[in-house]
Amino acid sequence: MEHSKQQRIRELTDRLNRCRYEYYNLNAPSLTDAEYDALFDELSVLEKETGFNLTNSPTQTVGCYPAVSTLEKTTHKIPLLSLDKTKSSTELLRFAGEQMVMLMLKKDSIRDVILFPTMKPLDLPKTKKPEEVGIIGGATGAVEIEVKDEPIDFSKVEIEPLFKDFVDFETFSKSDFRAVKVKSCEAVKKSKKLLKFVLDDGTGTDRVILSGIHEYYEPEELVGKTCVAITNLPPRPMMGIASEGMLISAVHHENGEEKLHLLMLDPHIPAGAKMY
């Protein structure tokens, strides 16, 4: 059985490398993207199951040639994100969010999606009509992206009762609420819930806050967001990391299930702005 799997790995490696040469060098692909992806995924699974792979495996190389380890490394201020071969328009819209997007199209599909996080449009309407767009290489294609606000049924929402006890203004004013910018965000190792945020709080020194919201958000979708944090809570050790404050979220229950939304502010609000 192990021998047959290794033979299949060799067959898939040879087949996929031929397809890549046809695609990149000859501009004459013999497989559709979906057929290529299915073979690639089969190869990936077999390599993981057997621990066996070839040095020229498509899972180990870039393009048609082995990756060069001596290439100069570059730190990207804006993370490079991936849709991982999505076929869903809904997933594309969720990925893009409110950022400007360039779509590079093939005859029957989207070839590449390029985001411009620092060039967010300020006043575009929520619905766009089909437009003729230019594509690298001189081709054109019609693109239509329509984003609608889904109606919300609040009849099934349950919220916690308001506090009956009053708090005096002096006590309230001791909590320091600040706007913070998410510089980076990553999952905390060995934790299913915690995300580690590195934040710009306007002081010039990075602030680290841990928040148990991984069930609701993936870390990469929060980078660049403007949020609200209480910054004068004492540091609290969590999973060996000192959490220096707390990010503010809105929580309610719906059909017996907890729902959470991290509060996000207008990106024009600077880091460190005080909330009153």
C-alpha positions as CSV (number, residue, x, y, z in Angstrom):
1,M,0.0,0.0,0.0
2,E,2.8,2.4,0.9
3,H,4.6,1.7,-2.3
4,S,1.5,2.3,-4.4
5,K,1.0,5.7,-2.6
6,Q,4.6,6.7,-3.3
7,Q,4.1,5.7,-7.0
8,R,1.0,7.9,-7.1
9,I,3.0,10.8,-5.7
10,R,5.6,10.4,-8.5
11,E,2.8,10.3,-11.1
12,L,1.1,13.4,-9.7
13,T,4.3,15.3,-9.4
14,D,5.2,14.6,-13.0
15,R,1.7,15.4,-14.2
16,L,1.4,18.6,-12.3
17,N,4.9,19.8,-13.4
18,R,4.0,19.2,-17.0
19,C,0.8,21.2,-16.5
20,R,2.7,24.0,-14.9
21,Y,5.1,24.1,-17.8
22,E,2.2,24.2,-20.2
23,Y,0.5,26.9,-18.2
24,Y,3.4,29.3,-17.5
25,N,5.8,28.6,-20.4
26,L,3.6,27.7,-23.3
27,N,0.3,29.5,-22.4
28,A,-1.4,26.3,-23.4
29,P,-2.9,24.6,-20.3
30,S,-4.2,21.1,-20.7
31,L,-6.2,21.2,-17.5
32,T,-8.8,23.6,-16.1
33,D,-8.0,25.3,-12.8
34,A,-10.4,23.1,-11.0
35,E,-8.9,19.9,-12.4
36,Y,-5.4,21.1,-11.5
37,D,-6.5,22.1,-8.0
38,A,-8.0,18.6,-7.4
39,L,-4.8,16.9,-8.4
40,F,-2.7,19.3,-6.3
41,D,-4.9,18.7,-3.3
42,E,-4.6,14.9,-3.8
43,L,-0.8,15.2,-3.9
44,S,-0.8,17.3,-0.7
45,V,-2.9,14.7,1.2
46,L,-0.7,11.8,0.1
47,E,2.5,13.7,1.0
48,K,1.2,14.4,4.5
49,E,0.0,10.8,4.9
50,T,3.2,9.2,3.9
51,G,5.8,11.8,4.8
52,F,7.2,11.2,1.3
53,N,7.7,14.0,-1.2
54,L,10.0,14.8,-4.1
55,T,12.3,17.8,-4.3
56,N,10.5,19.0,-7.4
57,S,7.0,18.5,-6.0
58,P,4.7,21.4,-6.8
59,T,4.0,21.7,-3.1
60,Q,7.7,22.4,-2.5
61,T,8.5,24.8,-5.3
62,V,7.4,28.1,-6.8
63,G,6.4,28.2,-10.4
64,C,8.3,25.6,-12.4
65,Y,11.5,25.8,-10.5
66,P,12.7,24.9,-7.0
67,A,12.5,27.8,-4.6
68,V,15.8,29.7,-4.0
69,S,16.5,30.0,-0.2
70,T,19.0,32.8,-0.7
71,L,16.4,35.3,-1.9
72,E,16.5,38.5,0.1
73,K,13.7,38.5,2.7
74,T,11.3,41.4,2.8
75,T,9.0,42.5,5.6
76,H,5.6,43.6,4.3
77,K,4.0,46.4,6.3
78,I,0.7,45.3,4.9
79,P,0.2,41.5,5.2
80,L,-0.1,39.5,2.0
81,L,-3.3,37.5,2.3
82,S,-4.6,34.5,0.3
83,L,-8.1,33.3,-0.6
84,D,-6.7,29.7,-1.0
85,K,-8.4,28.9,-4.3
86,T,-11.9,30.0,-3.2
87,K,-14.7,29.4,-5.7
88,S,-17.2,31.5,-3.6
89,S,-18.2,35.1,-4.4
90,T,-19.4,35.4,-0.8
91,E,-16.0,34.5,0.4
92,L,-14.4,37.0,-2.0
93,L,-16.6,39.8,-0.6
94,R,-15.8,38.9,3.0
95,F,-12.1,38.8,2.2
96,A,-12.1,42.2,0.4
97,G,-14.3,43.9,3.0
98,E,-14.3,47.7,2.4
99,Q,-10.9,47.8,0.7
100,M,-10.3,48.7,-3.0
101,V,-9.9,45.7,-5.1
102,M,-8.3,44.9,-8.5
103,L,-9.6,41.8,-10.2
104,M,-7.5,40.2,-12.9
105,L,-9.7,38.0,-15.0
106,K,-9.5,35.0,-17.3
107,K,-12.1,34.2,-19.9
108,D,-14.3,32.3,-17.5
109,S,-13.0,33.0,-14.0
110,I,-11.1,35.4,-11.7
111,R,-7.3,34.8,-12.0
112,D,-6.0,37.1,-9.3
113,V,-7.4,39.4,-6.6
114,I,-5.2,42.4,-5.5
115,L,-6.2,44.4,-2.5
116,F,-5.2,48.0,-1.8
117,P,-5.7,48.4,2.0
118,T,-4.4,52.0,2.1
119,M,-6.6,53.2,-0.8
120,K,-10.0,52.6,0.7
121,P,-12.7,54.6,-1.1
122,L,-14.5,57.0,1.1
123,D,-17.7,57.8,-0.7
124,L,-18.5,55.0,-3.2
125,P,-22.1,53.8,-3.3
126,K,-22.8,50.3,-1.8
127,T,-24.1,49.0,-5.1
128,K,-22.0,49.3,-8.3
129,K,-23.2,48.6,-11.8
130,P,-21.2,46.4,-14.2
131,E,-18.1,48.2,-15.5
132,E,-15.6,47.5,-18.2
133,V,-12.3,47.1,-16.5
134,G,-8.8,47.0,-17.9
135,I,-6.8,43.8,-17.3
136,I,-3.0,43.4,-17.4
137,G,-2.2,42.2,-20.9
138,G,-4.7,44.5,-22.7
139,A,-7.8,42.3,-22.2
140,T,-11.0,43.6,-20.7
141,G,-13.8,42.1,-18.7
142,A,-17.1,43.1,-17.1
143,V,-17.0,43.1,-13.3
144,E,-20.0,43.6,-11.0
145,I,-19.7,43.6,-7.2
146,E,-22.8,44.4,-5.3
147,V,-22.7,44.7,-1.5
148,K,-26.0,44.9,0.3
149,D,-26.8,45.4,4.0
150,E,-28.6,42.3,5.0
151,P,-31.8,43.0,7.0
152,I,-31.4,42.1,10.7
153,D,-34.2,40.4,12.6
154,F,-33.8,41.8,16.2
155,S,-36.8,39.9,17.4
156,K,-34.7,36.9,18.3
157,V,-32.0,38.9,20.0
158,E,-31.5,38.7,23.8
159,I,-29.4,41.2,25.7
160,E,-28.3,41.4,29.3
161,P,-30.4,43.6,31.5
162,L,-29.1,47.1,32.2
163,F,-27.4,47.7,35.5
164,K,-29.7,49.2,38.1
165,D,-26.9,50.6,40.3
166,F,-25.5,54.0,39.3
167,V,-21.8,54.7,39.1
168,D,-20.5,58.1,39.9
169,F,-18.7,60.1,37.2
170,E,-15.4,60.1,39.1
171,T,-15.3,56.3,39.2
172,F,-16.3,56.1,35.5
173,S,-13.7,58.6,34.4
174,K,-10.9,56.5,35.9
175,S,-11.3,54.0,33.0
176,D,-9.1,55.1,30.1
177,F,-10.8,54.2,26.8
178,R,-8.6,54.8,23.8
179,A,-8.7,54.3,20.0
180,V,-6.1,51.7,19.0
181,K,-4.8,50.6,15.6
182,V,-4.2,46.9,15.0
183,K,-0.6,46.5,13.8
184,S,-0.6,42.7,13.8
185,C,-2.7,39.9,15.1
186,E,-2.0,36.2,15.5
187,A,-3.5,33.1,17.2
188,V,-1.9,32.2,20.5
189,K,-0.3,28.8,20.4
190,K,-2.0,26.1,22.4
191,S,-5.2,28.2,22.7
192,K,-8.4,27.8,20.7
193,K,-9.8,31.2,21.8
194,L,-7.0,33.7,22.2
195,L,-5.8,36.2,19.7
196,K,-2.7,38.3,20.4
197,F,-3.0,41.9,19.2
198,V,0.0,44.2,18.8
199,L,-1.6,47.7,18.9
200,D,-0.6,51.3,18.3
201,D,-2.1,53.3,21.1
202,G,-0.5,56.6,20.1
203,T,2.3,56.5,22.6
204,G,5.0,55.2,20.2
205,T,5.3,52.0,22.2
206,D,3.5,48.9,21.0
207,R,0.8,47.6,23.3
208,V,0.0,43.9,23.5
209,I,-3.6,42.8,24.4
210,L,-4.9,39.2,24.3
211,S,-8.6,38.7,23.5
212,G,-10.6,35.5,23.4
213,I,-12.4,36.1,20.2
214,H,-10.8,33.6,17.8
215,E,-14.2,31.9,17.5
216,Y,-15.6,35.0,15.8
217,Y,-12.6,36.4,13.8
218,E,-9.6,35.2,12.0
219,P,-6.5,37.2,12.9
220,E,-5.6,38.4,9.4
221,E,-9.0,40.1,8.9
222,L,-8.4,42.4,11.9
223,V,-5.0,43.9,10.9
224,G,-5.4,47.6,10.1
225,K,-8.7,48.0,12.0
226,T,-9.3,50.8,14.5
227,C,-10.7,49.5,17.8
228,V,-11.5,50.6,21.3
229,A,-9.4,49.5,24.3
230,I,-9.3,50.1,28.0
231,T,-5.6,50.9,28.5
232,N,-5.2,51.4,32.3
233,L,-6.1,47.9,33.5
234,P,-3.2,46.2,35.3
235,P,-1.3,43.7,33.0
236,R,-2.8,40.2,33.2
237,P,-0.7,37.1,32.4
238,M,-2.4,34.9,29.9
239,M,-0.7,31.8,28.4
240,G,2.6,33.2,29.4
241,I,2.0,36.6,27.8
242,A,1.1,39.9,29.6
243,S,-2.1,41.3,28.3
244,E,-2.0,45.1,28.7
245,G,-5.6,46.1,28.7
246,M,-8.9,44.9,27.1
247,L,-10.5,45.4,23.7
248,I,-14.2,46.3,23.8
249,S,-16.8,44.1,22.1
250,A,-20.6,44.1,21.9
251,V,-22.1,40.8,23.0
252,H,-25.7,39.5,22.8
253,H,-27.4,36.1,22.5
254,E,-29.5,34.9,19.6
255,N,-31.4,31.6,19.6
256,G,-29.4,30.6,22.7
257,E,-26.1,31.2,20.9
258,E,-23.6,33.9,22.0
259,K,-22.8,36.5,19.3
260,L,-19.9,38.9,19.5
261,H,-18.8,41.9,17.5
262,L,-15.5,43.6,18.1
263,L,-16.1,47.4,18.2
264,M,-14.4,49.0,15.2
265,L,-14.2,52.7,14.6
266,D,-13.8,55.1,11.7
267,P,-10.3,54.6,10.4
268,H,-9.8,58.4,10.3
269,I,-9.7,58.4,14.2
270,P,-6.1,58.5,15.2
271,A,-4.4,56.0,17.5
272,G,-4.6,57.2,21.1
273,A,-7.7,59.4,20.7
274,K,-9.6,59.3,24.1
275,M,-13.2,58.1,24.3
276,Y,-15.6,60.2,26.4
